[in-house]
Amino acid sequence: MRVLLLGAAGACGSVALRHLCLSRGVDEVLAADLRIAPLQRLIRRLATEKARPIKLDVRDKGALIDAMGKADVVANATTYIHNVLVMRAALEAGRSLTDLGGLFHTAREQLELDGAFREAGLTAVMGCGLAPGIADVLAMRGAEQVERIRAIRIRYGEVNFTPALYKRSFRALLDGLTTRPVIYRRGEFVELPPFSGKEIFDFPEPIGARLCIYAVYPGVLTLPKNVGKDVELVEAKFGFSDTERLEAVISTLRTLGLLEDELVEVDGMRVRPREVLLACAPPPEPGVEDAVSLIVLVEGLRDGEDVLVRHTLVQGFHKTWGVSALSYLTGISLSIATQMLGEGHVASPGVMSLEGAVEADSFIKALRAEGIRISEEIVVRREL
């Protein structure tokens, strides 16, 4: 299998690159990134003959289609704003692909291409990271344990042990904190204010109690259809290492007008403050020593009894690879999903999220093989 990996020099793409190169079923990785120097350094550190560096700007449609034509399957680890254009290029190149997903509204745009992918006999699996990704697969696994679902609640928490501005794409972080989050409630998608739904949630140690807020989460869009079973509520909340500080930073940026998209004049040049801010932001820091936890709760009924299914994942900084827990989990998940797609384990064409594309047990087994441990607890409450 020959894989084209876009964004291979990024925090999560670099993990996916390493895992793909270590996988027996992968013959070659066309590692593509606009930042060719750090990509070449990374490949030298990996000391692998499987990876071939390619300088590529995904906004160059012709070059992107040409690169796709040289691979069997495509993995998109670039920031989420490129997801739709990469999908359109894949249609023209005749290639199936995976990506890391994006925000709720991006997923809606991607799903609009479902008909075109079906007609072409191609598959696009979106949201193949941690959350979205692993979290939604665990929700599907939990849904299999009940007959009717009252609620799916996803909680992500993290703690950083070394100082860090951020570990993920700054654009994704900024957009996620300034866009109105959405929850699914009784058949409707409900928009809420940014930083709403505040809740102190207790994660396992070493994460501990975290202030969680509603996330602009794509699984809120895809899970209701994929799990069925009359689900009444789907929501996701994220607890960052310092949510309060992030809220203060966003408030300051808004007060200074740096989140505005309207053009302003600076020394005779017309610029958009938000785009200037994004252009000035440094890249994410993949080597942050951290720990993250994912808790997925499925509440429902089985045989007339109340059932709570809880899946728990805790991951620490990966010392061997020198990458954050967040980068490790996200990159490994993308690599596994891409290989499943390339090996034909995702049979149906079309656009789908990870939980609708793979068998939950098979995916969890693949994660376990990489040292990622997930516990399952089923609590049944009955009257005596």
C-alpha positions in Angstrom: 0.0 0.0 0.0 1.3 3.4 -1.0 -0.1 6.3 1.2 0.0 10.0 0.5 0.1 11.7 3.9 -0.7 15.4 3.8 0.6 17.6 6.6 3.3 15.0 7.4 5.5 17.5 9.3 2.7 18.6 11.7 2.2 17.7 15.3 -0.2 14.8 14.5 0.9 14.1 11.0 4.4 13.3 12.2 3.0 10.6 14.5 0.9 9.2 11.7 4.0 9.2 9.4 6.1 7.2 12.0 3.3 4.7 12.6 2.6 4.2 8.8 6.3 3.6 8.2 6.4 1.0 11.0 3.3 -0.8 9.7 3.9 -4.0 7.6 1.0 -3.4 5.3 2.5 0.0 4.1 5.1 -0.2 1.4 5.7 3.6 0.9 4.6 6.9 2.4 4.6 9.9 0.2 5.1 12.4 3.0 3.8 15.8 1.8 4.1 19.2 3.5 4.7 22.8 2.6 7.5 22.9 5.2 10.0 20.7 3.5 13.0 21.4 5.8 11.4 20.1 9.0 9.9 17.2 7.1 13.3 16.1 5.8 14.8 16.4 9.3 11.9 14.3 10.7 12.4 11.6 8.1 16.2 11.5 8.8 15.4 11.0 12.5 13.0 8.2 11.7 15.8 6.5 9.7 13.3 4.8 7.4 13.4 4.1 3.7 9.7 4.0 3.4 9.1 7.7 3.5 9.6 10.0 0.5 9.4 13.8 1.3 7.4 15.9 -1.1 7.0 19.7 -0.9 3.3 20.3 -1.5 0.8 23.1 -0.9 -2.6 21.6 -0.8 -4.0 24.8 -2.1 -2.3 24.0 -5.4 -5.0 21.9 -6.9 -3.1 20.5 -9.8 -0.1 19.5 -7.7 -2.4 17.9 -5.1 -4.2 15.9 -7.7 -0.9 14.8 -9.3 0.4 13.6 -5.9 -2.8 11.8 -5.1 -2.6 9.9 -8.4 0.7 8.4 -7.2 -0.8 6.8 -4.1 -3.4 4.1 -3.3 -5.0 6.0 -0.5 -4.8 9.5 1.0 -4.5 10.6 4.7 -5.2 14.3 5.3 -3.5 15.6 8.5 -3.6 19.2 7.5 -5.7 21.8 9.4 -9.5 21.3 9.0 -10.0 24.3 6.8 -8.5 22.3 3.9 -10.8 19.3 4.3 -13.3 20.1 1.7 -10.8 21.2 -1.0 -8.8 18.0 -0.4 -12.0 16.0 -0.8 -12.8 17.7 -4.1 -9.2 17.0 -5.3 -9.6 13.3 -4.3 -12.8 13.1 -6.4 -10.9 14.3 -9.4 -7.9 12.0 -8.7 -10.2 9.0 -8.1 -8.8 8.3 -4.6 -10.4 7.5 -1.2 -9.2 9.3 1.8 -9.2 9.9 5.6 -8.9 13.1 7.6 -8.8 14.4 11.1 -12.2 16.1 11.0 -13.0 19.6 12.0 -15.8 21.5 13.5 -19.5 20.8 13.4 -20.1 23.1 10.5 -17.2 21.7 8.5 -18.6 18.2 8.9 -21.9 19.4 7.4 -20.1 20.8 4.4 -18.2 17.5 3.9 -21.3 15.4 4.1 -22.7 17.4 1.2 -20.2 15.6 -1.0 -21.6 12.2 -0.1 -23.5 11.8 -3.4 -20.5 12.6 -5.5 -18.3 10.1 -3.6 -20.9 7.4 -3.9 -21.3 8.0 -7.6 -17.5 7.8 -8.0 -17.3 4.6 -5.9 -14.9 6.4 -3.5 -14.9 6.7 0.3 -14.0 9.7 2.5 -13.7 8.9 6.2 -13.7 12.1 8.2 -12.8 12.6 11.9 -10.2 9.9 12.3 -8.4 11.5 15.3 -9.0 11.3 19.0 -12.1 13.5 19.4 -13.6 13.4 16.8 -12.5 9.8 16.1 -11.8 7.4 18.9 -14.5 9.1 21.1 -17.2 8.4 18.5 -16.1 4.8 18.0 -16.4 4.3 21.8 -19.9 5.9 21.7 -20.9 3.3 19.0 -19.5 0.6 21.2 -21.5 1.9 24.2 -24.6 2.2 22.0 -24.3 -1.5 21.2 -24.9 -2.3 24.9 -28.3 -0.7 25.2 -31.7 -0.9 23.4 -32.6 2.7 23.6 -30.3 5.7 24.2 -31.1 8.6 26.4 -27.8 10.4 26.1 -24.3 10.3 24.8 -21.9 12.5 26.7 -18.3 12.9 25.6 -15.8 14.5 27.9 -12.2 15.3 27.0 -9.7 16.5 29.6 -6.0 17.3 29.6 -3.2 18.6 31.8 0.2 20.0 30.6 3.2 19.4 32.8 5.5 21.7 30.7 4.5 25.2 29.6 2.9 25.3 26.2 0.9 27.9 24.2 -1.1 25.1 22.5 -0.6 21.5 21.2 -3.1 21.6 18.4 -3.5 23.8 15.3 -4.0 27.4 16.6 -6.7 28.0 13.9 -8.6 25.0 15.1 -8.3 26.0 18.7 -9.3 29.6 18.0 -12.2 28.7 15.8 -13.4 26.1 18.3 -13.4 28.7 21.1 -15.1 31.5 19.2 -17.7 29.5 17.2 -21.1 28.7 18.7 -21.1 25.1 19.9 -24.0 22.8 19.0 -25.7 20.0 20.9 -28.3 17.5 19.7 -31.5 17.5 21.8 -34.7 15.6 20.9 -34.3 15.7 17.2 -32.9 19.2 16.9 -29.5 20.8 16.7 -29.3 23.6 19.2 -26.6 26.4 19.1 -25.2 27.7 22.3 -22.8 30.6 23.3 -19.1 30.0 23.2 -17.7 28.9 26.6 -21.1 27.8 27.7 -22.1 24.6 29.6 -19.4 25.0 32.2 -19.0 21.9 34.3 -16.3 20.7 36.7 -15.7 17.1 35.6 -13.5 14.6 37.5 -11.1 12.8 35.2 -8.8 10.0 36.3 -5.4 11.0 37.7 -3.2 12.6 36.7 -5.7 14.8 34.9 -8.0 15.4 37.8 -10.9 17.9 38.0 -11.2 20.1 34.9 -13.5 22.9 33.9 -15.2 21.7 30.8 -17.1 23.7 28.2 -19.3 22.7 25.2 -17.2 21.9 22.1 -18.1 22.7 18.4 -18.0 18.9 17.9 -18.7 17.1 14.6 -19.8 13.9 16.3 -22.9 15.8 17.5 -23.9 15.9 13.8 -23.0 12.3 12.9 -23.7 10.2 16.0 -27.5 10.6 16.1 -27.8 9.0 12.7 -25.1 6.3 13.2 -26.3 5.1 16.6 -30.0 5.5 16.1 -32.0 3.9 18.9 -34.1 7.1 19.5 -31.1 8.9 21.1 -32.3 12.0 22.9 -29.2 13.9 23.6 -25.6 14.1 22.2 -23.1 16.6 23.6 -19.4 17.0 23.9 -17.4 19.1 26.4 -13.7 19.7 26.5 -11.6 20.6 29.6 -8.3 22.2 28.6 -5.2 22.4 30.8 -6.3 25.9 31.7 -9.7 26.7 30.4 -10.1 29.8 32.5 -6.9 31.3 31.0 -8.0 30.5 27.5 -11.3 32.3 28.1 -9.4 35.3 29.4 -7.2 35.3 26.3 -10.1 35.1 23.9 -11.9 37.9 25.7 -8.8 40.1 25.4 -8.3 39.3 21.7 -12.0 40.2 21.1 -11.7 43.4 23.1 -8.6 44.4 21.0 -10.6 43.7 17.8 -8.1 41.0 16.7 -10.9 38.4 16.1 -12.6 40.6 13.5 -12.9 39.5 9.9 -13.7 42.9 8.4 -10.9 44.6 6.5 -9.0 47.4 8.3 -6.3 49.7 6.9 -2.7 49.5 8.2 -0.1 51.7 6.6 -2.0 51.8 3.3 -2.7 48.0 3.3 -6.0 46.4 3.8 -5.8 43.4 6.2 -8.2 41.3 8.2 -7.2 41.3 11.9 -8.1 37.6 12.5 -6.0 36.5 9.5 -3.1 38.5 10.7 -3.4 36.9 14.1 -3.5 33.4 12.6 -0.5 34.2 10.3 1.6 35.4 13.3 0.8 32.5 15.6 3.7 30.0 16.0 3.1 26.3 15.1 1.8 23.9 17.8 4.2 22.2 20.2 4.1 18.4 19.6 6.6 17.6 22.4 4.6 19.0 25.3 4.7 16.6 28.3 1.1 16.1 29.1 -1.6 13.6 29.9 -5.1 13.4 28.4 -8.3 11.5 29.2 -11.3 10.7 27.2 -14.6 9.6 28.9 -17.6 8.5 26.9 -20.8 8.0 28.7 -23.8 6.3 27.1 -27.0 6.3 29.1 -30.0 4.2 28.1 -32.3 1.3 28.7 -31.9 -2.4 28.3 -34.6 -4.9 29.2 -36.5 -2.1 30.9 -33.6 -1.3 33.2 -31.4 1.8 33.4 -27.9 1.2 32.0 -24.8 3.4 32.0 -21.9 2.4 29.8 -18.7 4.3 30.5 -15.5 4.0 28.5 -12.3 5.5 29.9 -9.0 6.2 28.1 -6.0 7.8 29.8 -2.8 8.4 27.9 0.4 10.0 29.1 3.3 11.7 27.2 4.9 9.2 24.8 8.5 9.1 26.1 9.8 6.8 23.3 8.6 9.0 20.5 8.9 12.3 22.4 5.4 13.5 21.5 2.4 14.7 23.5 -0.4 12.3 24.5 -2.8 14.3 22.3 -0.5 14.1 19.2 0.1 10.4 19.8 -3.5 9.4 20.1 -4.6 11.5 17.1 -1.8 10.4 14.8 -2.1 6.7 15.6 -5.8 6.8 15.1 -5.4 8.4 11.7 -2.8 5.8 10.6 -5.0 2.9 11.7 -8.1 4.3 9.9 -6.1 4.9 6.8 -4.8 1.4 6.7 -8.2 0.0 7.3 -9.5 2.0 4.4 -6.6 1.0 2.1 -7.0 -2.7 3.0 -10.7 -2.7 2.1 -12.2 -2.9 5.6 -14.4 0.1 4.8 -16.6 -1.4 2.1 -19.2 1.2 1.5 -18.5 4.3 -0.8 -19.6 7.8 0.3 -18.7 10.3 3.0 -18.9 9.0 6.5 -17.4 9.6 10.0 -15.1 7.1 11.6 -17.7 5.5 13.8 -19.9 4.8 10.8 -17.0 3.4 8.8 -15.3 0.8 11.0 -16.3 -1.9 13.4 -15.8 -0.6 16.9 -14.3 -3.8 18.3 -11.8 -4.0 15.4 -10.7 -0.4 15.8 -10.3 -0.8 19.6 -8.3 -3.9 19.1 -5.9 -2.0 16.8 -5.5 0.7 19.4 -4.8 -1.8 22.1 -1.9 -3.2 19.9 -0.3 0.2 20.1 -0.5 0.3 23.9 -3.6 2.4 24.1 -5.8 1.0 26.9 -9.5 1.6 27.2 -11.6 0.4 30.0 -15.4 -0.4 29.9 -17.7 -0.2 32.8 -21.4 -1.1 32.6 -23.7 -0.2 35.5 -27.2 -1.5 35.6 -29.7 0.1 38.0 -32.8 -2.0 38.9 -35.5 -2.0 41.6 -35.5 -4.9 44.0 
